[in-house]
Amino acid sequence: MVAPASHSDVLELAVEGMRCMRNCGTKVQKALRSVDGVASAVVNFKERSARVVCVPGVQVAARDLVDAVENVGFKAALKARAGHEESRTTMADPLTLELLVQGMMCQKNCGSTVENALRSVDGVASVIVSFVERKATVTLRHARSGPTFDELVDVVECVGFDASIYDAAKAAAIKQQAQKDKQLQAEMEDVALDVPDAAGHPRAVFHVEGMSCAARPRCRSTVT
């Protein structure tokens, strides 16, 4: 029987049906992390449990977490909440948040800009930015008193980039699109309108955008 839905910054779930950590545990973790408002989710296969930390200031219904686990083939129930003293200690623990950062062109300049901006926020203990993964991993000193997720997003946006809750699939898609754009740009730079030199007619070179490739006759004939 599923425990009644409730809202909390940290939720503990009992998970049944897992046979291993590598496949089952990972599947449950990914399902929980996909729920809106979840900052992190860690599965303990040995204890058949999952610890879910929510984005500060965001309420996540236990029902949504249970549904996420059951949708990938496992049983789940909300564990009884710990006493007040334990809850207070948990909220004093460090909290790690992952942000998807869009718009970075490199690690050295863009990545450093994002990293320095996030480190300047009060309550932030450490920041690691990965240009390759389009990810910023931010560790707060305390889960309860640290900055909210929206405040971290605002900081990133103030230095010229977009930020949201980290999604590995979306990050991979952004990386793939960036690679395609880079390849297309390289192909475009190799194309020039070749006008034969003649007396009184200087040679002109144009940069043309919008062609999908240099090899297709249709693209070239449209320009010429």
C-alpha positions in Angstrom: 0.0 0.0 0.0 1.4 3.4 -1.0 1.9 5.9 1.9 -0.1 9.1 1.7 1.4 11.8 -0.5 3.4 14.5 1.4 5.8 17.2 0.6 9.4 17.5 2.0 12.9 18.6 1.0 14.2 15.1 1.5 12.1 11.9 1.0 13.0 8.3 1.6 11.4 5.6 -0.5 11.3 1.8 0.1 11.8 0.1 -3.3 11.0 -3.5 -4.0 11.8 -5.7 -6.9 15.4 -4.6 -7.6 17.8 -7.5 -8.4 21.0 -5.5 -8.8 22.4 -2.0 -8.5 23.9 -1.7 -12.0 20.7 -2.2 -14.0 17.8 -2.0 -11.6 19.2 0.6 -9.2 20.3 2.8 -12.1 16.9 2.5 -13.7 15.2 3.6 -10.5 17.6 6.5 -10.0 17.1 7.8 -13.6 13.3 7.6 -13.1 13.4 9.5 -9.9 15.7 12.2 -11.3 13.4 12.7 -14.2 10.6 14.0 -11.9 10.2 17.7 -11.9 11.6 19.4 -8.8 14.0 16.6 -8.0 17.6 17.8 -7.4 19.2 14.4 -6.8 18.2 10.8 -6.2 20.5 8.0 -4.8 19.4 4.4 -4.6 20.8 2.0 -2.0 20.4 -1.4 -3.4 21.4 -3.2 -0.2 18.8 -1.4 1.8 16.3 -1.5 -1.0 15.7 2.2 -0.6 16.0 5.6 -2.5 16.8 9.0 -1.0 15.4 11.9 -3.0 16.5 15.5 -2.4 14.2 18.1 -3.9 15.2 21.5 -5.3 15.1 24.0 -2.4 11.8 25.8 -2.4 10.1 23.3 -4.7 7.5 20.9 -3.4 7.5 17.4 -4.9 4.6 15.0 -4.1 5.5 11.6 -2.9 2.9 10.2 -5.2 4.8 11.5 -8.2 8.0 9.7 -7.0 6.2 6.5 -6.3 4.6 6.6 -9.8 8.0 7.2 -11.4 9.4 4.1 -9.8 6.4 1.9 -10.6 6.4 3.1 -14.2 9.8 1.4 -14.7 8.6 -1.9 -13.1 9.3 -1.7 -9.4 7.2 -1.3 -6.2 7.7 1.8 -4.1 6.3 3.4 -0.9 7.2 6.4 1.1 9.0 5.5 4.3 7.8 6.9 7.6 9.3 10.3 8.2 12.1 10.5 10.7 11.8 12.5 14.0 12.2 16.2 14.2 15.8 16.1 15.4 16.9 13.7 12.5 15.1 15.9 10.0 16.8 19.0 11.2 20.2 17.3 10.9 19.4 16.1 7.4 18.6 19.7 6.4 22.0 20.8 7.7 23.8 18.3 5.4 25.4 19.5 2.2 23.2 19.4 -0.9 24.4 18.9 -4.5 22.4 20.4 -7.4 23.0 19.8 -11.1 22.3 22.5 -13.7 22.1 22.2 -17.5 23.9 25.2 -18.9 23.3 26.2 -22.5 25.3 28.6 -24.7 28.8 27.7 -23.6 31.3 27.6 -26.5 34.3 26.4 -24.5 35.6 25.4 -21.1 38.4 28.0 -20.7 36.3 31.2 -21.0 32.6 30.2 -20.9 33.0 27.4 -18.4 35.2 29.5 -16.1 32.7 32.4 -16.3 29.8 30.2 -15.2 32.0 28.6 -12.5 33.1 31.9 -11.0 29.6 33.3 -11.1 28.2 30.4 -9.1 31.0 30.3 -6.7 30.3 34.0 -5.8 26.9 33.0 -4.4 26.6 32.9 -0.6 26.1 29.4 0.7 27.8 27.7 -2.2 30.6 25.3 -1.1 32.0 24.2 -4.5 31.2 24.3 -8.2 32.4 22.1 -11.1 31.4 23.1 -14.6 31.8 20.6 -17.5 31.6 22.2 -21.0 31.5 18.7 -22.6 28.5 17.6 -20.5 26.9 21.1 -20.5 26.6 20.7 -16.7 27.3 22.7 -13.6 27.5 20.7 -10.4 26.9 23.0 -7.4 27.3 21.8 -3.8 25.6 23.9 -1.1 26.9 24.1 2.4 23.5 23.5 3.9 20.4 22.2 2.2 18.0 24.4 4.2 19.9 27.7 4.3 21.5 27.7 0.9 20.4 29.6 -2.2 17.4 28.3 -4.1 17.6 26.6 -7.5 16.0 29.7 -9.2 18.6 31.9 -7.6 21.4 29.8 -9.2 19.7 29.9 -12.5 19.5 33.7 -12.3 23.2 33.9 -11.6 24.0 31.9 -14.7 21.7 33.9 -16.8 23.2 37.1 -15.6 26.5 36.2 -17.2 24.9 35.4 -20.5 23.9 31.7 -20.4 20.7 29.7 -20.1 20.3 27.2 -17.2 17.7 24.7 -16.0 17.5 21.4 -14.1 20.1 19.0 -15.6 18.8 16.5 -18.1 21.4 14.1 -19.6 19.4 13.4 -22.7 18.8 17.0 -23.4 22.5 17.8 -22.8 23.5 15.1 -25.3 21.1 16.5 -27.9 22.5 20.0 -27.4 26.1 18.6 -27.8 25.1 16.7 -31.0 23.5 19.8 -32.5 26.5 21.9 -31.7 28.8 19.4 -33.5 26.5 19.5 -36.6 26.5 23.3 -36.5 30.3 23.4 -36.3 30.6 21.0 -39.2 28.2 23.0 -41.3 30.1 26.2 -40.5 33.3 24.6 -41.6 31.7 23.5 -44.9 30.3 27.0 -45.5 33.7 28.6 -44.9 35.2 26.4 -47.6 32.7 27.7 -50.2 33.4 30.9 -52.1 31.8 32.4 -55.2 34.5 32.0 -57.8 34.5 34.8 -60.3 37.3 34.6 -63.0 39.8 37.4 -62.9 39.4 39.8 -65.8 40.5 43.3 -66.6 38.5 45.8 -64.7 36.5 43.0 -62.9 38.1 42.3 -59.5 37.5 38.9 -57.9 34.8 38.8 -55.2 34.5 36.3 -52.3 31.2 36.1 -50.4 30.3 34.3 -47.2 27.0 32.5 -47.9 24.8 31.2 -45.0 21.9 28.7 -45.3 23.3 26.1 -47.7 23.2 22.6 -46.3 26.3 21.5 -48.0 28.8 22.4 -50.7 28.4 19.2 -52.7 24.7 19.6 -53.6 24.2 21.2 -57.1 21.0 22.7 -56.0 22.7 24.8 -53.3 25.4 26.0 -55.6 23.1 26.7 -58.6 20.8 28.7 -56.4 23.6 31.0 -55.3 25.2 31.3 -58.8 
